[in-house]
């Protein structure tokens, strides 16, 4: 089997991918239980509510992740998020392939931030990605892919639709999909 992820129409986010995997049949109870075991590895982050629910938008049914968190933190070091993910994969007993997947996801994010900001990997600080939401997306997706047996399949991802326009968040202003300007 070949699994094709096609984010060309509407882009993709961690929770969009996770919900699509639940739609494909991944065990949502197993995912939620794994996430709940993982939350202890990010202090100052509380998951108040988490669940997958069916929704309908414009006549199309899909699964959505409903998440309510309480966090009293605005940034974390990338290595802190990586440690939480590594500890989580051990705690919930993921397969070796799922562990490698989860760690490579966070390593890619840390490496990208390192290159963009010109700092060593151990100096990377996350702002938006410092949330427990990052751990939920990565650990949840690893559990789902493992549960569906997709690590034994070929997975292809089409190019991502990145759009254009102006978006302001935290400390960065993105003016085009390929140009990143730091706010002063």
C-alpha positions in Angstrom: 0.0 0.0 0.0 1.1 3.6 -0.7 -0.2 6.3 1.7 -0.4 9.7 0.0 -0.7 12.9 2.1 -2.0 15.7 -0.1 -1.9 19.1 1.6 -2.0 21.1 -1.6 -5.5 22.4 -1.3 -5.6 23.6 2.3 -2.1 23.1 3.8 -1.7 20.9 6.8 -1.1 21.1 10.5 -0.2 18.6 13.2 -3.8 18.2 14.4 -5.1 18.0 10.8 -2.8 15.1 10.1 -3.6 13.4 13.5 -7.4 13.8 12.8 -7.0 12.4 9.3 -5.3 9.3 10.8 -8.2 8.9 13.3 -10.6 9.2 10.3 -8.6 6.3 8.7 -9.2 4.2 11.7 -6.5 4.9 14.2 -7.6 4.0 17.7 -8.5 7.3 19.3 -8.7 5.9 22.8 -5.1 4.6 22.4 -4.0 8.0 21.2 -5.7 9.9 24.0 -4.3 7.5 26.6 -0.8 7.9 25.2 -1.1 11.7 25.2 -2.4 11.7 28.8 0.6 9.7 29.9 2.9 12.1 28.1 1.6 15.4 29.6 3.6 15.0 32.8 6.8 15.6 30.9 5.9 19.3 30.2 5.5 21.0 33.6 3.4 24.2 33.6 1.2 22.7 30.9 -2.2 21.3 31.8 -4.6 19.5 29.4 -8.0 20.5 30.6 -9.9 18.8 27.8 -8.9 16.6 24.8 -11.1 14.6 22.5 -11.7 13.8 18.9 -15.2 14.6 17.6 -17.0 14.4 14.2 -17.8 17.7 12.7 -19.4 18.9 9.5 -18.4 21.9 7.5 -19.9 22.9 4.2 -21.5 19.5 3.9 -18.2 17.6 4.5 -17.8 15.4 7.5 -14.4 15.2 9.2 -12.8 14.6 12.6 -11.6 17.5 14.7 -9.4 17.6 17.7 -10.9 19.6 20.6 -8.2 20.7 22.9 -8.3 23.0 25.9 -5.0 23.7 27.6 -3.8 25.9 30.4 -0.2 27.0 30.1 1.8 29.5 32.0 4.8 29.5 29.8 5.7 31.5 26.6 8.9 29.8 25.5 10.9 26.6 26.0 14.2 25.4 24.8 13.9 23.0 21.9 15.9 20.4 23.8 13.3 20.6 26.6 10.5 19.7 24.1 12.7 16.9 22.6 13.3 15.4 26.1 9.6 15.5 26.8 9.0 13.7 23.5 11.7 11.1 24.0 10.5 10.4 27.6 7.0 10.1 26.3 7.9 7.5 23.7 9.5 5.4 26.4 6.7 5.9 28.9 4.0 4.8 26.5 6.0 2.0 25.0 6.0 3.0 21.3 7.6 0.8 18.7 11.2 1.6 17.7 9.9 3.0 14.4 7.4 5.3 16.1 10.1 6.5 18.5 12.5 7.3 15.6 9.6 9.0 13.8 8.7 11.2 16.8 12.3 12.1 17.5 13.0 12.9 13.9 10.0 15.2 13.8 11.2 17.3 16.7 14.9 17.1 15.4 13.7 18.6 12.1 11.9 21.4 13.8 14.9 22.2 16.1 17.3 22.0 13.2 15.2 24.3 11.1 15.0 26.9 13.9 18.8 26.6 14.4 19.5 27.4 10.8 16.9 30.2 10.6 18.2 31.9 13.7 21.9 31.0 13.3 22.2 29.5 16.7 23.5 26.1 17.9 20.9 23.4 18.3 21.1 23.4 22.1 20.4 27.1 22.1 17.1 26.9 20.1 14.1 28.5 21.8 10.5 27.8 20.7 7.7 30.2 21.1 4.5 28.9 19.5 6.1 25.4 19.3 6.8 25.5 23.0 3.2 24.6 23.8 2.1 21.1 24.8 0.3 21.2 21.5 3.6 20.3 19.8 4.0 17.2 22.0 0.3 16.2 21.4 0.7 16.5 17.6 4.0 14.6 17.4 3.2 11.8 20.0 -0.4 11.5 18.8 0.6 11.1 15.2 3.4 8.6 16.1 0.8 6.5 18.0 -1.7 6.7 15.1 0.7 5.8 12.4 2.0 2.9 14.5 -1.6 1.8 15.3 -2.5 1.8 11.6 0.7 -0.2 10.7 1.8 2.6 8.3 5.4 2.4 9.2 5.5 -0.7 7.0 4.0 1.2 4.1 5.4 3.8 1.7 4.3 7.3 2.7 4.4 10.1 0.2 3.7 13.7 0.9 2.8 16.1 -1.9 4.1 19.7 -1.7 2.4 21.8 0.9 0.2 24.7 0.0 1.8 27.6 1.9 -0.3 30.4 0.7 0.7 34.1 0.9 -0.1 37.3 2.6 0.8 38.8 5.9 0.7 36.9 9.2 2.0 38.3 12.5 2.7 36.1 15.5 5.0 36.2 18.5 8.2 37.6 17.2 8.2 36.9 13.5 6.4 38.6 10.6 6.0 36.4 7.5 5.4 38.4 4.3 5.7 35.7 1.7 5.9 31.9 1.9 9.7 31.9 1.3 10.8 35.1 3.0 11.0 35.5 6.8 11.6 38.8 8.4 12.3 39.2 12.1 10.3 42.0 13.8 12.4 44.6 15.6 
